Amino acid sequence: MLRNLPAFLIATSTLTLSFGQGADDCANAEVITGTGPHTFDNSAATTSTGLSDCNGVPVYSDVWFSWTAQSTARVTVEACGLTSLATRAAVYQGSDCGNLVQLTCAASSCPSHTAVRFQAAAGEQYLIRFGSQTAGETGAGSFRLELQIPTLNPNNGSYYEIFEDRRSWTDARGRAEALQWIGRDGHLVIFNDQREVEWVAREFPGTRPWIGLYQDPSHPSFSEPGGGWVWVDGSELTYSNWIPGEPNNSSLAGASEGFAEMLPGGAWNDAEDDHFFTTHFLVEYSGGDLGSNFCVAAPNSTGAVGAMSSQGSLEVATNLFQLTASSLPQHTFGIFLASQSPGFTVAPGGSQGNLCLSTNHGRFSQQVMASGHFGTFTILTDTTGFPTTAGGSIAVAPGETWYFQAWHRDLVGGAATTNFTDGLEVTFQ
């Protein structure tokens, strides 16, 4: 599944493709780029020896491909619907065929084609070993690589990732807590307020996932059906969004209902651990704002001071850095500014606000923003090209400090004017 992949990543991930058949040995792995499809043919291939098997079973008549990740993402390698051959695949990190580290391997999916998933890091090389499930059976076809980047919630700085995988709540919890994203540990989603629930329901419509809420029989407040509910991080349940009449501990299967699922639309239901109708689980990678605020901003027409924040990752190579401007007037337009040095100019050009950057600043002018109903706008930047004064762009280098601010239109006393948020100082890694 491809979710919310920025346009610049889509361009680098899908437009530059190479088509191959695969090499018979690891040392001569065929180089492929992009997401595919990529052709394979193992009709004349031998089975590699001296390598770790796939869950105790060889990858028969295997062919090899070398692929370098152009962005940090979760990657799926699959041949579903692209070949009649029952396939098996393994993925290894690096290029040293004599010292391979297997990341994942799988077979018997879709129902008989390979689907393996692994976490890729931008710039890292990976070897993909593709072959047959059964000795003596060979054929040809294609496989594709799909990139999945967790979705960033600008309201709290957390990333979210949905998995369509029917499993018990207990299994889903273990799977979620084994995941990581840009250095953050995963867990089943923890909801703090209605706004977060509404955001999740809007971003992942039509899904019915497990969430990180369960009933702890050892909790001092435990009682059926509504007592002792806690989140997977041990925090108390202070906000809830139960369906009317739930929780009720009433299961058609006769089991105790001590685990929470979220129905399409966002309301919660209690269910038994292995609930047949819960078809997804939702993982959250908790985070927070990056950088530090500086500079005195003038109040805007709402009476509030516009505020800058950033989310995502400070690692330049990850290229997942987002800017957010909040506490703005509703339905107003604006742009983000960037500079490599701070400054302070009162009411530039007749504005009601203060410019917190040096006059040598660039504008993300190709991305004019609208604040909408919540008085917030946000962009996912491209660290390979921050704007400069001359209208060009410059790549961000690790160790550099950049300064950001948002300019926006405003209305004071019925007169059209402009204003600025405060500033944000960020040092990249």
N, C-alpha and C positions, 0 to 999 in steps of 0.2 A: 504494500500500500504506500502510495506517495502522498504525503500530507504537508501542505504549507511549505513547500520547497521554494526558497527565494528565486526570483527570476534569474539572477546572475549565476546561481548554482545550477538551475535547469539548463542554462545555456552551455555551461562547461561540462554538464553531465550527459547531455543527450545529443548534441550536435556533432561532436567529433567522435566518430565510431570507426572501429576496424573490425573486419569480418575474417574469422579464421576457422581452421578445422581442428586445431590443437596439435601439440607436439607429443611424440611418443615417450619422451623422457623429460624429467624435471629440468635438467640443465639447459635444455633448449626450449623452455616454455614459450609459447607464442604470446606476444604482447598484444593485449586488447585494451581499448579505452572506451569510456562511456558506459552507458547502461545497456546497450544492446538493442536488438537481439544479436547474439554471437553464435555462429554456426559451429558444430562439432561433427566429427566423423571418426569413430573408433573401430572401423571395420578392419583395419590392418594393425591396430595397436596391440602391444603386449601388456602384461600386468606387471607393474612396478614391484620390485622386491626390496626388502630391508626397510620398509616404511611402516608406520603405525597403521593398523587397520581401522576400519570404521565400525566401532562398537563390536570388535571381534570378527568382522567379516571383511574380506578384501574388496578393494575397488577394482573390478575386473576390466581388462582391456582399457586401461585409463589413458586419457590424453590430458595435457597440461597447458594452462594459460597463466600469464602474468598480468596482473591488473594493479595499477596505482590509484589510490583514492585521491580525488581532487577536492574533497571536502570531508569534514567529520560527519559521519552519519551512521545509522544502522543500515546494514546492507542485506538484502535477500537475494540469493542465487537460486533460480528456479527454472524448471523446464516444463512446467505444467501446460499442457496443450500444445507443446512445441515439438514433441517427438513421440513416436509410438514405442520407443525402447524404455524398458524399466531401468531407470538410472540411479546412480549413487554418486555423491560428491563429497569432497573434503576441502577445507580451506586452511592454508598455512600462512603465518606471518613471516615476512622476510624473503630473501632470495637464496639463502645458503641451503642447497639441496642436501647437504650432508648433515645438517643440524636443524631440521624442520620442527617448528612448534605448531602443532595442530590446534586450530581455534574451534573448529566445529566439523561435524560430518553428519550426513543423514541420508535416508532413502525412504521409500514407501510413503509417498505423499501425492495427493491429487489424482487418484490414490496410489499411483505407482511411479510418479516422477519426483525428482529431487527438489526439495526446498530447504535450503540451509540459510541460517541467519548469523551474522557476526557484526561486531562493532568495528568500524573502520576509522582510522585517524588520517586527517589530511596529510598528503605527502608520503604515506607509508605504502610499501609494496606488499602485495599478497599473491600467493600462488593458489590457483584453483585447479583441483584434480577432479576430472569428470570421467565417469565410466559406467559400467553395467553392474546390475545387482546379481546377475547370474553368469557363471563361467560359460564361455562359448557363445553367448548372445551378444551381438554387436549391432550397430546401426548408425544412423545419422539424424540430425535435427538441429535444434537451436536451444539456447538458454538465454535468460536475461538477468540483469542485475537491477534491482530496484532500491532506491534510497529512501529511507524514512527518517525524517528529522523530527524529534519531539516538538510540540507546539508550545510556544512561549506565551504565558499569560502576562500582559503588561501591568496588570493590576497588582500582582504580588511577586513577580520575578521568578515564579516556578515554571518548569516545563512539564508537559503532560503527554503521555503516549498511550494509545489504546491498542489492546491486543485482542483479536478475534480468536479466542481459544477457550472452548468450553472445558473448564476444569473446576475442581472444588475450590472453595474459598481458601482453605489451608494451603493447597498447592499454589494457588495464585499469589498468596502472600509470600511464599518462599521464592517463587519466580521473580516477583517484583523486587524483593530485597537483594537478589543476586545481580541486579542490573545497575549500571552506572551510566551517567551521561555528563560529559565535560567535567568530570571530577566529583559529581554529586551522586550520592547513593539514592537508589530508587526505593519506593514503598507504595503500597496501595494508597490511593488518593485520600487526603484528610481535608475535609471541608471546614472552613472557618466562618462563612457567612453566605447569605443568599446570593450575593453578587457572584461569588465564585461558582456556585451551583449553576446559575443561569449562564455563565460563560462556558462552562463545561458542556452543558446541554446544547448550547448553540454550536460549539466547535465539533462535537461528536454526536450528531443527531442519529436517531434510530438505533442506538446501541443500548445494551442492557448489561452493564458491567458490575463486577464486585467492586466495593469500595472498602476503605481501611477501617471499618467500624465493626466491632464484634462485642458479644456479651460475655463478660468475665464472671464466672460463678464464684470466684474468690473475692470479688470486689465487695466492700462493706455495704454498698447500696443495692446489691444484687437481689432482685425479685422478679418473678415472671409476671408480665412479659416485658415491662419497661425499665427495669432497674439493672444497673451494672454494665451499661453500654459504654465502651471506651474506644479510643482510637489506637492504631497499631504502634504509635510512638509513646503510649502510656498516658496521653492527655485525656482530660475529662470531656465528656460530651456537653458542651455549653450551647451549641447551636444544632438544631435538627430540622429535617425536612421530610418527616414521615408522611406517607399516604394516610389520610384519615382512617382511623381504626387500626393502624399499625404502630408499633409492633404488636402482634397478637399471639405469637408462638403457636400458630395453628397450621400444621403442615399436612397436606394430603398424603405424604409419604409416611407420616407418623413419627418423624424424627423431630428433635428439638430444633427450633429456629433461632440460632444464636449468631447469625452472620447477616450483614447488610448488603443489599444490592441497590443499584440505582436504575429506575425505569426510564424509558425515553421521556423527556420532558423535565427530568431532574428529581422527581419524588422518590423516596426510599421505601424499601420493603424488607422485612426480616425473612430469612430463608434458612433451610438446613444447609449443612456444609457442602454437600454434593447436590446442588439444586439444578435440575435438568434445564430449566429455562434461562439460567444466567449464562449468556453466551460470550461475554467479554470480561476482561479485567482492565482497570484503568490505573496506570502507574504515574506517580508524581515524583519529580526530581526537585525537591524544595530548594529554594535559593532566596536571593534578596537583591537589593540594589547594589550597584557597583559605583566606585568613585566617591567624591565628596563635594558638597555644595559650597559655593562661595559667592560673594558679591551681594549687595543690597538691591532687591528688586522693588519696584513701585507697585502698589495695589492696582489691580485692573478694575473694570466696571462691575465685577461681582463683589468687590470688597476684599477679595482674597489675593494673595501673591502667587503668581504663576511659578511652578516648581519644576526643575529638571530632575530626571533620574535615568538610570541605565540598568539594563538587565542582560543576562546571557553569559558571555565568557570574555575575559580580558586577554586571552591568548590570541595573538594575531593570526596564527595558523588555523585556528578553529573557525574564524570568520563568522562568528555568531554574536555580534555586539549590537544591541538595540537601544535606541534613545526614546525617551518618553517625556512629554510635556503635559502637566496636569494642572488642575485648579484654574482653568481658562474659562472665558465666556463660552456659552454654548454656541455651536454652529458658526464658529468663526474660522478664518483661514490663517495659515501661518507656514513658516519654514524653519528648519534647523540651521544653525550656524556652527562653524568649527574654526578653531585657530590653534596654533602652537604656542601662543602666548596670551596671558590675560590682559585686561585693560579696564578702564572705567571712563565712560563718556555719558554725561547727563543729557537726556532729551535729544539724542542725535536726530537731525532732520525734522525736528518738531514733534518727535515721539513723546508720549507720556512716560516712557520708561527709561531705563538705564542700560546702555550697552556695556556688558561685562567682559568683552573680548577686545583685543587690540584691533585697530582699524584694518590690520592685515589679516582679514578673516575670509573664509570661503562660505558659500551657501549651498546647501543641499537643494538647490532651486528646482531640480528636475522632479522633486517630490514635494509638491505643494500639498499641505495637509489640511484636513477639516476636523474641528474639535468634536463635532457631533453632540449628542444629548448629554454625555458625561463630561464635556469640557476637557477632553484628553485627545492627544494625537501621538502617534508613535511610528518609527521607521526601523527596519532592520538594515543596518548600514553594510557597506562593503569595505572591509579594511584594506583591500587592495587599491582603493581609490577614494581617499577623502578629498573634499573640494578645497581649492586654493583661490587666492584673491584674483588671479588672472583668468579664472574660469576653467582651469585645468584640474588635474587631480594628482595626488601623491599617495604612495603606499605607506601604510603605517609600519614602523619598525618596532620590534620589542624594546622596551625600556623608554620609549618616547612618552611624554605627557602631552595630552591634548585637552583643550577647553571647549565646552559646548554651551550653547544657549538657544532658545527659541524666540523668534520674533512672531508677533501675531497682530491681526487687526483687532480693534476695540471700538467701543462706542461710549463716549463720556458726555453726559448732558445733551444727548441727541446729536452730538457732533462726531463724525467719523475721525478716528485717530488710530494710533498703533501703540503697542507696548511690548515689553520683553519679560521673559521669566528670569529667575536667578541663573547663575552659572553652575556648571558642573566640571570638575577637574578629574581626569582619568589618566592613570599611568598603565600602559599596556605591557604585556608580558610576551 
